[in-house]
């Protein structure tokens, strides 16, 4: 019951908590990344919908996957104010309800830190991408500073309550997946604790058949 209450409170406060980072430059990071989305697009762990304003007209189908009911309720409210149609689903990234090669673009932003198994999630994302399809990612990752990494490993409050693992080597996980990294930049999330500030932003593709 306590964990359920924590998830409800976290969803209610999510936009407020992220407000300082968004205003300090994270919003522009999202916009620049999502400008590369096109065609049929799936976002994994869409949360309350912070990415919604940044999807370009080149996206002709937008599927938003969010398993948390409290986040999903706010996501629906935000999507209702858009001048575009969206499909919002309660689904797990480990078992996406779509055939192989359905999407041109997949998006994950601050979501891979909370999936139970990154490699399973990335393999499933690769499965639903068309050959040549692209994954756009924006994730916080394990720090290269041993002191910060040690704090990440300890998962201080409130990270266990919200299911976040800020110490994941997500770039290495993407490189070990069926996807091929094509671009990546390292940076920091502004206005957040050091344990969640190291960040990567970039793209990877599902390789197309040769010949």
C-alpha positions in Angstrom: 0.0 0.0 0.0 2.8 2.4 0.8 4.5 1.8 -2.5 1.2 2.3 -4.3 0.7 5.6 -2.5 4.3 6.6 -3.4 3.6 6.0 -7.1 0.5 8.0 -7.0 2.2 10.9 -5.3 5.2 10.7 -7.6 2.9 10.9 -10.7 1.1 13.9 -9.2 4.3 15.7 -8.5 6.3 14.6 -11.6 5.8 17.7 -13.7 6.6 20.0 -10.8 9.7 18.0 -9.8 11.0 18.2 -13.4 10.1 21.8 -13.9 13.5 23.4 -13.0 15.4 20.9 -15.2 13.0 21.5 -18.1 13.3 25.3 -17.9 17.1 25.1 -17.5 17.6 23.4 -20.9 16.2 19.9 -20.8 13.1 21.0 -22.7 15.4 22.0 -25.6 17.3 18.7 -25.4 13.9 16.9 -25.9 12.9 19.1 -28.8 16.2 18.7 -30.6 16.2 14.9 -30.1 12.5 14.4 -31.1 12.9 16.6 -34.2 14.5 13.4 -35.7 11.4 11.3 -35.2 9.3 10.4 -38.3 6.7 8.0 -39.5 5.0 5.5 -37.1 6.5 6.3 -33.7 6.3 4.5 -30.4 7.4 6.1 -27.1 8.2 3.7 -24.2 7.4 5.0 -20.7 5.7 8.2 -21.8 5.1 9.3 -18.3 2.9 12.4 -18.0 3.7 13.5 -21.6 6.6 15.9 -21.3 7.7 14.9 -24.8 4.3 15.5 -26.4 4.8 19.1 -27.5 8.0 18.2 -29.3 6.9 15.6 -31.8 7.2 17.0 -35.4 4.6 16.8 -38.2 6.7 14.1 -39.8 5.4 11.7 -37.1 2.2 10.3 -38.7 1.3 7.8 -36.0 2.1 8.3 -32.3 1.8 5.4 -29.9 2.5 6.1 -26.2 3.1 3.2 -23.9 2.8 3.8 -20.1 2.3 1.0 -17.7 1.7 3.1 -14.5 -2.0 4.0 -14.2 -1.3 7.2 -12.3 1.1 8.5 -15.0 -1.2 7.3 -17.7 -4.1 9.3 -16.4 -2.1 12.5 -16.6 -0.8 11.5 -20.0 -4.3 11.2 -21.3 -5.2 14.6 -20.0 -2.1 16.2 -21.7 -2.7 14.3 -24.9 -6.3 15.5 -25.0 -5.1 19.1 -25.5 -3.1 18.2 -28.7 -4.2 18.8 -32.2 -3.0 15.3 -33.2 -4.3 11.9 -32.5 -2.4 9.6 -30.1 -2.8 6.0 -29.0 -2.1 5.4 -25.3 -1.5 1.9 -24.1 -1.1 0.1 -20.8 1.7 -2.3 -21.8 5.1 -3.6 -20.7 8.2 -2.9 -22.8 9.1 -6.5 -22.3 6.0 -7.6 -24.2 4.8 -4.9 -26.7 1.5 -5.8 -28.4 2.7 -5.2 -31.9 4.0 -7.3 -34.8 7.6 -7.3 -35.8 8.8 -4.3 -37.8 5.8 -2.0 -37.0 7.5 1.3 -36.2 9.9 3.7 -38.0 11.0 5.4 -34.7 11.1 4.4 -31.0 11.7 6.9 -28.2 12.9 6.4 -24.6 13.5 9.3 -22.3 14.4 8.6 -18.7 12.7 5.2 -19.0 15.4 2.6 -19.3 16.5 3.2 -15.7 13.2 1.8 -14.5 12.6 -1.3 -16.7 13.3 -4.6 -14.9 15.8 -5.8 -17.5 17.4 -3.4 -20.0 18.5 -6.0 -22.5 15.1 -7.6 -22.7 13.5 -4.2 -23.2 16.0 -3.2 -25.9 15.6 -6.5 -27.7 11.8 -5.9 -27.8 12.2 -2.3 -29.0 14.5 -3.6 -31.8 11.9 -6.2 -32.7 9.1 -3.7 -33.3 11.4 -1.3 -35.3 11.5 -1.7 -39.0 14.9 -2.5 -40.6 16.6 0.8 -40.7 14.3 2.2 -38.0 15.7 4.4 -35.3 15.7 4.5 -31.5 16.0 8.0 -30.0 17.2 8.0 -26.4 17.7 10.5 -23.6 18.7 8.7 -20.4 20.6 9.3 -17.2 23.5 6.9 -16.7 26.2 5.7 -14.4 28.7 8.4 -13.5 32.4 8.2 -14.5 33.2 9.8 -11.1 33.7 6.9 -8.6 32.3 8.8 -5.7 29.1 9.7 -7.5 28.9 6.1 -8.9 29.1 4.8 -5.4 26.2 7.0 -4.3 24.2 5.8 -7.4 24.9 2.2 -6.4 23.5 2.8 -2.9 20.2 3.9 -4.5 19.4 6.5 -1.9 15.8 7.6 -1.1 13.6 8.1 -3.1 15.0 6.1 -6.0 13.9 2.6 -4.8 10.3 3.8 -4.2 10.0 5.1 -7.8 11.8 2.1 -9.3 14.7 4.1 -10.7 18.3 2.6 -11.0 20.4 5.7 -11.7 23.6 3.6 -11.9 22.9 1.8 -15.1 25.4 1.6 -17.9 22.7 2.3 -20.5 24.9 3.2 -23.4 26.8 -0.1 -23.0 23.5 -1.9 -22.9 22.3 -0.3 -26.1 25.7 -1.2 -27.8 25.2 -4.8 -26.7 21.6 -4.9 -28.0 20.5 -5.7 -31.6 20.7 -2.0 -32.3 23.7 -0.1 -33.7 24.5 3.2 -32.1 24.9 6.0 -34.7 25.3 9.1 -32.5 25.7 9.8 -28.8 26.5 12.9 -26.7 27.2 13.0 -23.0 26.0 15.8 -20.8 24.3 16.5 -17.5 20.7 16.9 -16.5 20.5 20.4 -15.0 19.0 21.2 -11.6 19.0 17.6 -10.3 21.0 15.7 -7.7 24.4 14.5 -8.8 23.3 10.8 -8.6 20.9 11.4 -11.6 22.7 14.1 -13.5 25.0 12.2 -15.9 23.1 11.9 -19.2 23.4 10.5 -22.7 21.4 11.6 -25.7 21.6 10.0 -29.1 20.2 7.5 -31.6 20.7 3.9 -32.6 19.3 2.0 -35.6 18.0 -1.5 -36.3 20.4 -2.7 -39.0 18.8 -3.2 -42.4 19.5 -6.4 -44.3 22.6 -6.3 -46.6 22.1 -7.1 -50.3 
